Amino acid sequence: MPKPRNWSLKPGLIYHIFSKGIRRTALFEDYVDKNHYLQILKEVQQKFPFKLHSFCLMKNHIHLLIEVVEDQPNVIMQQLNFRYARYFNSRSIFKGHLFEGRFYADPITTIPKFLNTSRYIHLKPCKAMAVQQAENYKWSSYPYLIKSLDCSILFKDKILGHFPHPAAEH
């Protein structure tokens, strides 16, 4: 359900952010687009610090699980979506809006909801039948968590801290 216009997100909280392509059109044509989105995400994260706990880039939508440090999530998402739309439009014949309206944001207020949301995000590629196993989907944070791979934009401690052994031992 969309939030009222005067609804404001607050710094210091964790949010499940969801953005989709207008008319469910593709946000990403190929791996170059996805890599560029992640590069923009890194640049925005450096300018407006936030902790990225989980992410998943699907063909026509994105999921982010972010913990905002200082700035409002609205500022972060405006920068991220604007910069990516500008890039995408310059690379394709598509002009105009790329994202369908305002992003959606669900505040995460409990540890169980945090873990369930991360699981939901990581299982999206399996539900969409993009892969059979989540660890095989390259455009998600899951392989970085489960295989202990390096990902400079990802803050792994909060998720991995809820499991008894390091990810590599699972």
Sequence and secondary structure as in RCSB ss.txt:
>XXXX:A:sequence
MPKPRNWSLKPGLIYHIFSKGIRRTALFEDYVDKNHYLQILKEVQQKFPFKLHSFCLMKNHIHLLIEVVEDQPNV
IMQQLNFRYARYFNSRSIFKGHLFEGRFYADPITTIPKFLNTSRYIHLKPCKAMAVQQAENYKWSSYPYLIKSLD
CSILFKDKILGHFPHPAAEH
>XXXX:A:secstr
    TT    TTSEEEEEEEBGGG  S SSHHHHHHHHHHHHHHHHHS EEEEEEEE SSEEEEEEEESSS HHH
HHHHHHHHHHHHHHHHSS  S  B SS EEEEE SHHHHHHHHHHHHHHHHHTTS SSGGG TTBSHHHHHTT  
 TTB  HHHHTTSSS GGG 
